[in-house]
Amino acid sequence: MSRNSFKSDWKALFARPSTRYAFILTILALATALNLFGRFLVYVESRPGIVLHDPLFDLFNAHDFNTPIFVLIYGSLITGLIFLLPKPRYLMLALQAYCIMVIMRFIAMYLTPLEVPEGIINLRDPLVFTLGTGKIVTKDLFFSGHIASLTILFFTAKNKHLKRIFFALTIIVAVLIFLQKAHYTIDMLAAPFFAFTAWSVAKKIDSKLFKEI
């Protein structure tokens, strides 16, 4: 994409009041949701929950894959941002889907108070630790936000090769998290369905915003 095309796409987005305000509201809503979610995690960590019996966890001992997990996750997020930045419509769509997914996690986690799996090796997310609670978060279980985020990147990607890469990375990260016992199996299996729901809602918003184009 040429530099002129990059500028024209962003100009077109901000030229229409509906899309301009929608973009600004999307950023504000996402920032608010993430801020509240960080506070919500403190509550989640302090409340008692139940330990689920995951029969698959009886088959092996946990292994620490924190480094490759977060290299792959944040590498994917940076790659996704690079490809989405020249396409403001799809960037806004992805941010809206992510914001909706965060809200869905609020509800899902509130309704499912869980204790960490037995034998867990904690996920040490550097961004959550630095910009979030400042503490290791362990009880943000149902559903997996990392898997849901990667799934949203898969839905967002328009390039078929990039789409395949995000699909493969989602599977790889899910397997590594599973082998670390950082999430119950159901947490990861449910994540793509929540991500698809968030994406579908965002797509409906997108179609209404851009129906005149």
C-alpha positions as CSV (number, residue, x, y, z in Angstrom):
1,M,0.0,0.0,0.0
2,S,1.4,3.4,-1.0
3,R,1.8,6.3,1.4
4,N,-0.9,8.3,-0.5
5,S,-3.3,5.4,-0.1
6,F,-2.5,5.1,3.6
7,K,-3.3,8.8,4.1
8,S,-6.4,8.7,1.9
9,D,-7.9,5.8,3.8
10,W,-7.4,7.6,7.2
11,K,-8.7,10.9,5.7
12,A,-11.8,9.1,4.4
13,L,-12.5,7.6,7.9
14,F,-12.2,10.9,9.6
15,A,-14.0,12.8,6.9
16,R,-17.4,11.2,7.8
17,P,-18.7,12.2,11.2
18,S,-20.2,8.8,11.9
19,T,-17.0,6.9,11.4
20,R,-14.9,9.6,13.0
21,Y,-16.9,9.5,16.2
22,A,-17.1,5.8,16.1
23,F,-13.3,5.5,15.9
24,I,-12.9,7.9,18.8
25,L,-15.6,6.1,20.9
26,T,-13.9,2.8,20.1
27,I,-10.6,3.9,21.5
28,L,-12.3,5.4,24.6
29,A,-14.4,2.3,25.2
30,L,-11.4,0.0,24.9
31,A,-9.3,2.1,27.2
32,T,-12.1,2.2,29.8
33,A,-12.8,-1.5,29.5
34,L,-9.1,-2.4,30.0
35,N,-8.8,-0.1,33.0
36,L,-11.9,-1.6,34.6
37,F,-10.8,-5.1,33.8
38,G,-7.5,-4.5,35.6
39,R,-9.4,-3.6,38.7
40,F,-11.7,-6.5,38.2
41,L,-8.8,-8.9,38.2
42,V,-7.9,-7.8,41.7
43,Y,-11.4,-8.8,42.8
44,V,-11.1,-12.1,41.0
45,E,-7.8,-13.0,42.6
46,S,-9.2,-12.3,46.1
47,R,-12.5,-14.4,45.8
48,P,-12.7,-18.1,46.5
49,G,-13.5,-20.4,43.6
50,I,-13.8,-24.1,42.8
51,V,-11.1,-26.4,41.4
52,L,-12.2,-28.3,38.3
53,H,-11.0,-31.8,37.6
54,D,-9.5,-31.8,34.2
55,P,-8.9,-35.4,33.3
56,L,-6.3,-34.6,30.7
57,F,-4.1,-33.0,33.3
58,D,-3.7,-36.4,35.0
59,L,-1.6,-37.5,32.0
60,F,1.4,-35.3,32.4
61,N,3.3,-32.8,34.6
62,A,3.3,-29.1,33.7
63,H,6.2,-27.5,31.8
64,D,7.2,-23.9,31.7
65,F,6.7,-22.3,28.2
66,N,6.2,-18.7,29.3
67,T,9.0,-17.3,27.0
68,P,7.8,-18.9,23.7
69,I,4.1,-18.2,24.6
70,F,4.6,-14.5,25.0
71,V,7.1,-14.2,22.2
72,L,4.4,-15.7,19.9
73,I,1.5,-13.7,21.4
74,Y,3.1,-10.3,21.3
75,G,4.9,-11.0,18.0
76,S,1.4,-11.8,16.6
77,L,-0.1,-8.6,18.0
78,I,2.7,-6.5,16.6
79,T,2.4,-8.2,13.2
80,G,-1.4,-7.7,13.3
81,L,-1.0,-4.0,14.1
82,I,1.4,-3.5,11.3
83,F,-0.9,-5.0,8.8
84,L,-4.0,-3.2,10.2
85,L,-2.6,0.3,10.6
86,P,-2.9,1.1,6.9
87,K,-6.5,-0.1,6.9
88,P,-8.3,2.0,9.6
89,R,-11.7,0.4,8.9
90,Y,-10.4,-3.1,9.8
91,L,-8.3,-1.7,12.6
92,M,-11.4,-0.2,14.2
93,L,-13.2,-3.5,13.5
94,A,-10.5,-5.5,15.3
95,L,-10.5,-3.0,18.3
96,Q,-14.2,-3.2,18.6
97,A,-14.2,-7.0,18.5
98,Y,-11.4,-7.0,21.2
99,C,-13.4,-4.6,23.4
100,I,-16.5,-6.7,23.1
101,M,-14.4,-9.8,24.0
102,V,-13.1,-8.1,27.1
103,I,-16.6,-7.2,28.2
104,M,-17.6,-10.9,27.6
105,R,-14.7,-12.0,29.8
106,F,-16.0,-9.7,32.6
107,I,-19.3,-11.5,32.5
108,A,-17.9,-15.0,32.0
109,M,-15.3,-14.7,34.8
110,Y,-17.8,-13.2,37.2
111,L,-20.2,-16.1,36.6
112,T,-17.5,-18.8,36.9
113,P,-15.4,-18.3,40.1
114,L,-12.6,-20.8,39.6
115,E,-9.4,-21.7,41.4
116,V,-6.2,-22.4,39.4
117,P,-5.7,-25.9,38.1
118,E,-3.6,-28.3,40.2
119,G,0.0,-28.4,39.1
120,I,-0.2,-25.1,37.3
121,I,2.8,-23.1,36.2
122,N,1.6,-19.5,36.1
123,L,1.4,-17.4,33.0
124,R,3.6,-14.4,33.5
125,D,2.3,-11.9,31.1
126,P,4.7,-9.0,31.1
127,L,2.2,-6.4,29.8
128,V,-0.5,-7.4,32.3
129,F,2.1,-7.3,35.1
130,T,3.6,-3.9,34.1
131,L,0.4,-2.0,33.0
132,G,-2.2,-3.9,34.8
133,T,-2.4,-5.0,38.4
134,G,1.4,-5.2,39.1
135,K,0.8,-8.7,40.4
136,I,0.9,-12.2,38.9
137,V,-2.7,-12.9,37.8
138,T,-3.7,-16.6,38.1
139,K,-7.5,-16.7,38.3
140,D,-8.4,-15.0,35.0
141,L,-9.4,-18.5,33.7
142,F,-12.7,-18.8,31.9
143,F,-12.2,-18.1,29.1
144,S,-8.7,-17.7,27.8
145,G,-8.1,-14.1,26.7
146,H,-4.9,-14.9,24.9
147,I,-6.5,-17.5,22.7
148,A,-9.5,-15.3,22.1
149,S,-7.1,-12.4,21.1
150,L,-5.2,-14.6,18.6
151,T,-8.5,-15.8,17.2
152,I,-9.6,-12.3,16.6
153,L,-6.4,-11.6,14.7
154,F,-7.2,-14.7,12.6
155,F,-10.6,-13.3,11.8
156,T,-9.2,-9.8,11.1
157,A,-6.5,-10.9,8.6
158,K,-7.4,-10.4,5.0
159,N,-4.2,-11.8,3.6
160,K,-4.7,-15.6,3.2
161,H,-1.1,-16.4,4.1
162,L,-1.3,-14.2,7.2
163,K,-4.6,-15.8,8.1
164,R,-2.9,-19.3,8.0
165,I,-0.1,-18.1,10.1
166,F,-2.4,-16.7,12.8
167,F,-4.4,-19.9,12.7
168,A,-1.3,-22.0,13.2
169,L,0.0,-19.7,16.0
170,T,-3.3,-19.9,17.8
171,I,-3.1,-23.7,17.8
172,I,0.6,-23.6,18.9
173,V,0.0,-21.2,21.8
174,A,-3.1,-23.1,22.9
175,V,-1.0,-26.3,23.1
176,L,1.8,-24.6,25.0
177,I,-0.7,-23.1,27.5
178,F,-2.3,-26.5,27.9
179,L,1.1,-28.2,28.6
180,Q,1.8,-25.5,31.2
181,K,-1.6,-26.2,32.8
182,A,-2.2,-22.5,33.0
183,H,-5.8,-22.9,31.8
184,Y,-8.3,-25.6,32.0
185,T,-9.0,-27.3,28.7
186,I,-12.5,-25.8,28.6
187,D,-11.1,-22.3,29.0
188,M,-9.2,-22.7,25.7
189,L,-11.8,-24.6,23.8
190,A,-14.4,-22.0,24.6
191,A,-12.2,-19.0,23.7
192,P,-12.6,-19.2,19.9
193,F,-16.4,-19.3,20.2
194,F,-16.4,-16.2,22.4
195,A,-14.0,-14.5,19.9
196,F,-16.3,-15.4,17.0
197,T,-19.3,-13.9,18.8
198,A,-17.4,-10.7,19.6
199,W,-16.2,-10.6,15.9
200,S,-19.8,-11.1,14.6
201,V,-21.1,-8.3,16.8
202,A,-18.3,-6.0,15.6
203,K,-19.0,-6.9,12.0
204,K,-22.7,-5.8,12.4
205,I,-21.5,-2.5,13.8
206,D,-19.1,-2.2,10.9
207,S,-21.8,-2.9,8.3
208,K,-24.0,-0.2,9.7
209,L,-21.2,2.4,9.9
210,F,-20.0,1.8,6.3
211,K,-23.3,0.9,4.6
212,E,-23.1,4.1,2.6
213,I,-19.7,3.3,1.2
